[in-house]
Amino acid sequence: MMKFTGDAHVDFMSHMRHHHQGGIDMAKVALADGKDPEVKKLAQDIAAAQEKEIVTINAWLKAKGK
C-alpha cells in the first residue's frame, strides 16, 4: 500500500504511476501468453500509451523534487 503525502497532485501522480505500471505488467502477460489477436493488439496499445504516460508522470514528479 502506498502512503499518501497530503499533496493531492503528488499523490495522484505517484499512485497513477503505480497503477499504469500494473497495466503494463498485465499487458505483458497477455502479449506473452495470449492467443487472441484483438486482445494482444489492445494490450500492446495500452502498454505503449501507459509507458508514455509514465514518462510524463516521472518528469512532473522530478520537476517537483519528488
ZAPA-37250 format. One record per residue (C-alpha): residue in one letter; x, y, z. Coordinates in steps of 0.25 Angstrom, whole numbers, padded with zeros to 4 digits, always signed. Layout:
BEGIN
AXYZ
...
//
This chain:
BEGIN
M+0000+0000+0000
M+0006+0013-0004
K+0005+0025+0006
F-0001+0038+0004
T+0007+0051+0005
G-0005+0060+0007
D-0002+0067-0006
A-0013+0063-0015
H-0005+0065-0028
V+0007+0058-0024
D-0002+0046-0018
F-0009+0046-0031
M+0003+0045-0040
S+0010+0035-0031
H-0002+0026-0030
M-0005+0027-0045
R+0010+0023-0048
H+0008+0011-0040
H-0006+0008-0046
H+0000+0009-0060
Q+0011+0000-0057
G+0001-0010-0053
G-0006-0009-0066
I+0007-0010-0074
D+0011-0023-0066
M-0003-0029-0069
A-0002-0025-0084
K+0012-0033-0084
V+0005-0045-0079
A-0006-0044-0090
L+0005-0042-0100
A+0013-0054-0096
D+0002-0064-0093
G-0010-0059-0101
K-0015-0065-0113
D-0026-0055-0117
P-0020-0045-0127
E-0030-0034-0124
V-0027-0035-0109
K-0012-0035-0112
K-0013-0022-0120
L-0021-0015-0109
A-0010-0020-0099
Q+0001-0014-0108
D-0007-0001-0110
I-0009+0000-0095
A+0005-0003-0091
A+0010+0007-0101
A+0001+0018-0096
Q+0003+0016-0082
E+0018+0015-0084
K+0017+0029-0090
E+0009+0034-0078
I+0019+0029-0068
V+0030+0037-0075
T+0021+0049-0073
I+0018+0046-0059
N+0032+0044-0056
A+0036+0057-0062
W+0026+0064-0054
L+0030+0058-0041
K+0044+0060-0044
A+0041+0075-0046
K+0034+0076-0033
G+0046+0069-0026
K+0039+0056-0023
//
